[in-house]
Amino acid sequence: MKKKIGYILLVGLVSIICYGVYNEIAYTPLKKKDFECLFPNYVNADVILHKDLIGWSHGDYFELFVYRITNVKIDLNYPIIDRTWEYTILPDATETITWNNCPIDSISESKYERELTWIMNSKIDEGKMMQYELKDENNYYSCIYVSELQKYFILYNPSKGILYYIRQNGF
């Protein structure tokens, strides 16, 4: 009887661990509603990379998500943010920059310099790729800036269907 209870507890523990690992792997901050705010004809997006990045020297926290997106077109009037983003209500003072061609303008670059520099100098391949993507005039970027502690940077390569999404939420 004790062995049976032990096996049941072991199976339960393994199930909880597997569920936690699956949730971490499958996690995406952007849901269908968020993608519809970014693109007028959004169909599908899949996370192909998720990196938690901690900038120890600055005490900030940000994440990089890379999505593969199918069949979307850029509309320069987008994104259209209706004060909600990633399950949060954004304040009235939120600055949203609609899609612009790369390279990034100097004002936006200064607001996101820490995050972009950290990612591009990191050892992850996507960080190195972003250096090229930000210079390519065929790519687009957009920003949602709430404060120095809460900001979102989005870079889209239409020829590859790749979306880079950096979000910072200070703690």
C-alpha positions in Angstrom: 0.0 0.0 0.0 2.8 2.4 0.9 4.5 1.7 -2.5 1.3 2.5 -4.3 1.0 5.8 -2.5 4.7 6.5 -3.2 4.2 5.9 -6.9 1.1 8.1 -7.0 3.0 10.9 -5.3 5.9 10.4 -7.7 3.7 10.6 -10.7 2.0 13.6 -9.3 5.3 15.4 -8.7 6.6 14.5 -12.2 3.3 15.8 -13.7 3.6 19.1 -11.8 7.2 19.6 -13.0 6.3 18.7 -16.6 3.4 21.1 -16.5 5.7 23.9 -15.2 8.3 23.3 -17.9 5.6 23.2 -20.6 4.1 26.5 -19.3 7.6 28.1 -19.4 8.3 26.9 -22.9 4.9 27.8 -24.3 4.6 31.2 -22.6 4.0 34.2 -24.7 3.1 37.7 -23.5 1.4 38.6 -26.8 -2.0 37.1 -27.4 -4.2 37.3 -30.4 -5.6 40.7 -29.3 -2.1 42.2 -29.0 -1.1 41.0 -32.5 -4.4 42.4 -33.9 -3.2 45.8 -32.4 0.1 45.4 -34.3 -1.1 44.2 -37.7 -4.5 44.7 -39.5 -4.6 41.3 -41.0 -3.0 39.1 -38.3 -3.4 35.4 -38.8 -0.9 33.4 -36.8 2.3 33.7 -34.7 4.5 31.2 -33.0 7.2 31.8 -30.4 10.5 30.5 -31.7 12.7 32.0 -28.9 12.2 33.3 -25.4 15.1 34.7 -23.4 14.9 36.2 -19.9 17.6 38.8 -19.7 18.7 40.4 -16.5 20.9 43.5 -16.6 22.7 43.2 -13.3 24.6 46.4 -13.7 21.4 48.5 -14.2 19.1 46.5 -11.9 16.5 46.2 -14.7 14.8 43.2 -16.2 13.7 42.6 -19.7 12.8 39.7 -22.0 13.3 39.0 -25.7 10.7 37.0 -27.6 11.2 36.1 -31.2 8.1 35.1 -33.2 7.5 33.7 -36.6 4.5 35.4 -38.1 2.7 34.4 -41.3 1.0 36.6 -43.9 0.9 40.0 -42.2 1.2 43.3 -43.9 2.6 46.5 -42.4 0.1 49.4 -42.0 1.9 52.6 -41.1 -1.1 53.6 -39.0 -0.5 50.6 -36.7 -0.1 49.6 -33.9 -3.4 50.8 -32.6 -3.2 50.4 -28.8 -6.6 50.9 -27.0 -4.9 51.4 -23.6 -4.6 47.7 -22.9 -1.5 45.8 -23.6 -0.4 42.4 -22.3 -3.3 42.3 -19.8 -2.5 45.6 -18.3 -4.1 49.0 -18.6 -1.7 51.6 -19.9 -1.8 55.1 -18.5 -2.9 58.1 -20.7 0.7 59.3 -21.0 1.8 56.2 -22.9 3.7 57.0 -26.1 3.1 54.7 -29.0 5.2 55.0 -32.1 3.6 53.5 -35.2 5.6 51.4 -37.6 8.6 53.1 -39.0 11.3 51.9 -41.4 14.6 51.1 -39.9 17.1 52.4 -39.0 15.7 53.5 -35.6 15.4 57.2 -35.0 17.7 58.8 -32.4 15.0 59.6 -29.9 13.7 56.0 -29.8 17.2 54.7 -29.8 18.0 56.7 -26.7 15.0 55.4 -24.8 15.8 51.8 -25.6 19.6 52.0 -25.8 20.3 49.9 -22.7 18.1 47.0 -23.7 19.2 47.0 -27.3 22.9 47.3 -26.5 22.7 44.5 -23.9 20.9 42.2 -26.3 23.2 42.9 -29.2 26.3 42.4 -27.1 25.0 39.2 -25.6 26.1 35.8 -26.8 22.7 34.9 -28.2 22.5 34.6 -32.0 19.3 36.7 -32.2 21.1 39.6 -30.5 23.8 39.6 -33.2 21.0 39.3 -35.9 19.2 42.3 -34.4 22.3 44.4 -35.2 21.7 43.7 -38.9 18.0 43.9 -38.7 18.0 47.4 -37.2 20.1 48.7 -40.1 18.0 47.1 -42.8 15.7 49.8 -44.4 13.2 47.1 -45.4 12.5 46.3 -41.7 10.1 48.1 -39.4 10.1 49.0 -35.7 7.5 50.2 -33.3 7.7 51.3 -29.6 5.3 51.5 -26.7 6.8 53.6 -24.0 5.1 53.9 -20.6 8.1 54.8 -18.4 11.8 54.1 -18.0 10.7 50.9 -16.1 8.0 49.8 -18.5 8.6 49.8 -22.2 8.2 47.7 -25.2 10.3 47.6 -28.4 9.1 45.7 -31.5 11.2 45.0 -34.6 9.7 43.3 -37.7 11.4 41.7 -40.7 8.7 41.2 -43.3 10.9 39.2 -45.7 11.6 36.6 -43.1 8.3 36.9 -41.2 10.3 37.4 -37.9 9.1 39.7 -35.1 11.5 40.6 -32.3 9.7 41.7 -29.1 11.6 43.3 -26.2 9.7 44.1 -23.1 11.0 45.6 -19.9 9.1 45.6 -16.7 11.2 47.0 -13.9 11.1 45.7 -10.4 
